[in-house]
């Protein structure tokens, strides 16, 4: 994937379409991940954005939309569900469920392991691997 020279980082309170930014969950070379709330449904979600450069063809962007639609058809209680994708200004974005730790904080496997002192019990490891 192409590395972006500059990434647009929106601030809490700003909007991407119907999604109001609550916080920035992470930034990378190709985009930004936001914790958002849908202003219509009043539901917390995650928006993964990609800054669309002029060099990206619309065909490429349409393929991203198609791949996101396919991922949205996957269902498992163990994976985040992709809800859709869209375009806003020069951003392409995908919307997915917000996985949290029960206290409203973003939770990844790395966060979970760190929260448990960097070492998981055999039971915790078995439970996680069984889901995978």
C-alpha positions as MATLAB code, in Angstrom:
seq = 'XXXXXXXXXXXXXXXXXXXXXXXXXXXXXXXXXXXXXXXXXXXXXXXXXXXXXXXXXXXXXXXXXXXXXXXXXXXXXXXXXXXXXXXXXXXXXXXXXXXXXXXXXXXXXXXXXXXXXXXXXXXXXXXXXXXX';
ca = [
       0.000    0.000    0.000;
       1.153    3.530   -0.754;
       2.587    5.548    2.140;
       0.906    8.906    2.628;
       2.986   12.029    2.832;
       0.509   13.713    5.146;
      -2.451   12.409    7.038;
      -5.441   14.497    8.008;
      -6.224   14.066   11.696;
      -9.649   15.334   12.717;
     -10.260   16.537   16.257;
     -12.935   15.443   18.745;
     -16.204   17.176   17.933;
     -15.551   17.287   14.181;
     -17.593   15.143   11.788;
     -16.946   12.643    9.018;
     -20.386   12.579    7.396;
     -22.866   11.442   10.086;
     -20.069   10.365   12.439;
     -18.879   12.714   15.178;
     -15.311   12.171   16.365;
     -15.080   11.252   20.060;
     -11.357   10.446   20.094;
      -8.419    9.341   17.984;
      -7.662    5.655   18.582;
      -4.556    5.518   16.435;
      -2.639    6.981   13.536;
      -0.548    5.254   10.940;
       1.245    5.853    7.688;
      -1.937    5.448    5.649;
      -4.689    6.856    7.805;
      -6.325    7.447   11.153;
      -8.670    5.347   13.286;
     -11.358    7.200   15.224;
     -13.824    6.361   17.971;
     -17.032    8.013   16.742;
     -20.706    8.267   17.475;
     -23.280    8.075   14.705;
     -25.332   11.249   15.024;
     -28.440    9.568   13.559;
     -28.409    6.223   15.437;
     -26.614    7.514   18.562;
     -24.345    4.433   18.405;
     -20.606    4.302   19.127;
     -18.537    2.892   16.263;
     -15.036    2.983   14.800;
     -14.120    4.801   11.599;
     -10.900    3.766    9.869;
      -9.974    6.522    7.420;
      -7.632    6.665    4.479;
      -6.591    9.958    2.953;
      -7.362    9.732   -0.769;
      -4.587   11.226   -2.814;
      -5.224   12.579   -6.297;
      -3.137    9.695   -7.656;
      -5.701    7.098   -6.453;
      -8.111    6.121   -9.215;
     -11.846    5.948   -8.561;
     -11.654    2.302   -9.669;
      -9.278    1.641   -6.768;
     -11.634    3.402   -4.332;
     -14.614    1.411   -5.674;
     -12.665   -1.810   -5.066;
     -12.140   -0.707   -1.445;
     -15.899   -0.157   -1.140;
     -16.591   -3.610   -2.619;
     -14.096   -5.302   -0.268;
     -15.655   -3.549    2.731;
     -19.120   -4.705    1.613;
     -17.825   -8.289    1.421;
     -16.266   -8.037    4.880;
     -19.601   -6.721    6.150;
     -21.188  -10.055    5.197;
     -18.897  -11.951    7.589;
     -20.335  -12.756   10.975;
     -18.691  -14.162   14.038;
     -19.037  -13.114   17.653;
     -15.222  -13.011   17.693;
     -14.584  -10.438   14.961;
     -15.520   -6.802   14.564;
     -18.303   -6.352   12.041;
     -17.762   -3.947    9.170;
     -20.885   -1.867    8.680;
     -20.011    0.047    5.522;
     -17.769    2.587    3.902;
     -18.015    6.073    2.511;
     -16.263    9.135    1.217;
     -16.030   12.516    2.872;
     -13.995   15.343    1.363;
     -10.670   13.617    0.504;
     -11.165   10.807    2.998;
     -12.290    7.267    2.288;
     -13.490    5.523    5.414;
     -14.752    2.182    6.661;
     -17.132    1.913    9.607;
     -17.014   -1.011   12.017;
     -18.190   -2.057   15.458;
     -16.451   -0.506   18.447;
     -14.731   -3.233   20.499;
     -14.248   -2.033   24.048;
     -13.150   -3.400   27.395;
     -16.478   -2.930   29.159;
     -15.390    0.434   30.494;
     -15.715    2.206   27.139;
     -12.002    2.066   26.313;
     -10.788    0.615   23.030;
      -9.602   -2.939   23.514;
      -7.248   -4.920   21.337;
      -5.528   -8.199   22.143;
      -2.341   -6.240   22.898;
      -4.255   -3.962   25.316;
      -5.866   -7.002   26.959;
      -2.505   -8.712   27.494;
      -0.942   -5.522   28.883;
      -3.928   -5.021   31.199;
      -3.216   -8.484   32.646;
       0.438   -7.770   33.413;
       1.849   -8.891   30.061;
       1.271  -12.578   30.804;
      -1.917  -14.583   30.344;
      -2.876  -17.727   32.226;
      -3.231  -21.017   30.381;
      -7.007  -20.673   30.669;
      -7.000  -17.138   29.175;
      -4.687  -18.232   26.366;
      -6.833  -21.298   25.607;
     -10.026  -19.177   25.608;
      -8.526  -16.642   23.174;
      -7.013  -19.272   20.864;
     -10.287  -21.215   20.788;
     -12.034  -18.097   19.470;
      -9.414  -17.580   16.792;
];
